[in-house]
Amino acid sequence: MVFSSSNPLLMLIDLQYAIDDPRWGVRNNPQAEEQISKLLNIWREQRLPVLHVKHMSTDPGSPYLPGTDGNDFKAFAAPLAAEWILEKDTNSAFIRTDLDTQLRKQGITEVVIVGVITNNSVEATARMAGNLGYRTVVVSDATYTFNKVDYAGNEHAAEVVHNMALANLNQEYASILTADDIISLL
């Protein structure tokens, strides 16, 4: 895969302090923040478009609730003044937002997704991006998730949950690449 446009968008999903809340449990990809930072720096150096997706939970018990410290962007992924911020209140960045309209208006056809949670907001957003015709990439080592208990009550390790979410997306909705793969394509 190579980028076919000169303006692939880097989309950072839900990188807010809420994701550090201990109630999430055990996570995978401890190097994800480092990989995200590396990509964000390259996007900024090359003056490519960057979108910070901010989750604005409507659940009163959520660590993502507006007005709480958890709702703030994490320092390493804080938007610069000129960077686009999109607020969402559900898992997909395309639901009840003008994301699709804005991307088309800017001529953006390729979306590179990093952030959290792989099997929730990352997967939901990537599925919709793929369905809407965007060439979508999910960065496997710049996304992460947490252990998850399935419907039968069995707990699955975060790495397994992560890999299943990526498998759900692979080739049908998105390409799955590493941060180094992405860097080699720019």
Steps between C-alpha positions, in 0.01 A plus 500: 500500500608855428316822564327613184438855621722778626287561810432184701326590825637385836200440727574474873204342679405564865852569630374656819597449864184292550675208334739479797214430742579174682150365439602419142733229632799337330599637159726395215750694287688688772701671223189643328550854630856503370385380156216754493742779592738394224222510239356826632843668480549384141151617399573839655845525339353421159201733558250221437147520642448392861165435668457459876179314580375581849246280674233699683316236701140553601526230770523669842737228626740512207860614544449677162227727639542863385618730776711232669879460487451174308348691210822695438736393221809313617805730489693297242206521258374849575384685190690797369299818441465437126398134531146381460304370802183296450273425794295180499259345748493144371758245388530604133642839407259503204176477702324833575800698373589670174818295456411350163397841361818667626729227365340518157512880503875483570559236233619244755466144371743317732471468877764362737351409839680484836368508856258311720310268552588258217180294527277801564553850358793404277314207345167686468664800334715289268200293388304812413797662326542188287128479428495866394778434250802642679825314464543415866804384695499393865843511662533178700774616737349849548164371625415304812226342702433320827418153625138416419249254643292333229129423506565157657699656784848407376772764530724559198838671509522848353739380230245239385217756501723744309598242239139389449388861447779549246405171331139623476622807311780354291451527123121547514496841670865598547861409450686412819854638514761588764627850567827414326304376194320835487824699536655309210203600280526875566 
